[in-house]
């Protein structure tokens, strides 16, 4: 039987995977953010959310639900209706490594539907302003002379900042003491106050603190120097080879969200990211915008999950 093109198009449009309400969206969109207000994910999604609001004509409500390395927010987003009106903005952990770090999760990370990767950013080693070591070499020597005595902050167990520190210890033969927090902002506050010694944190929130003298960045965990701070060396330049770490901010939808809704949201987010206004804001914050399709975002997340799973096994990080 011959199927005419217009009939095929009609059949595709009627397919549940492609179907979407003709008037979507006709109510506010809620973004559940898996970190407290003030963290890197929170900052990025507020900027992107405003761009989405302008393009879709509906308010974008930001709801911060931090805790347990993003698990609390992920649980809330996972249980939401797959209607495009509730989305999750997260750091990598809820989508990648928490399944290996917690004995029980009330959600399936693999069932989330990737919508977009908003941004990526390399991580860096930031120490308190009065820390005695001023170079990576001096830091490693100091850490080896004081095993287990240096405290490092993280955004929570299993977050990129935690696993980056574990990778650093494995590569350098150092021993550091982990102090987990419920997000970036409280961890940085204690680093600035000198209550902890160091933190592996994304450049987007560390660089301005470095410039103002509130913390001191020793090196960047990327394969080349950071464009906004070319004076800062990479770890490879300081003798720590194969130490590469970056974090990213993603928007995901609850399981079984229709492809058409995901596609529309992805196109809207990408259009917002490409706007001059958001591009300028991201430059100010040292964020690298990403323009991945949902399929590309899914592959990107899967690759990152495998990389950090290897670190977890090598460092023998136990589930809680």
Buried (B, 14 or more C-beta within 10 A) or exposed (E): EEEEEEEEEEEEEEEEEBBBEEEBBEEEBBBBBBBBEBBBBBBBBBBBBBBBBBBBEBBBBBEBBBBBBBBBBBBBBBEBEBBBBBBBBBBBBBBBBBBBBBEEBEBEBEEBBBBBBBBBBBBBBBBBBEBEBEEBBBBBEBBEEEEEEBBBBBBBBBBBBBBBBBBBBEBBEBEBEBBBBBBBBBBBBBBBEEEBBBBBBBBBBBBBBBEEEBBBBBBBBBEEBBEBBEEBBBBBBBEBEEBBBBBBBBBBBBBEBBBBBBBBBBBBBBBBBEEEEBBEBBEEBBBBBBEBBBEBBBEBBBEBBEBBBEBBEEBEBEEE
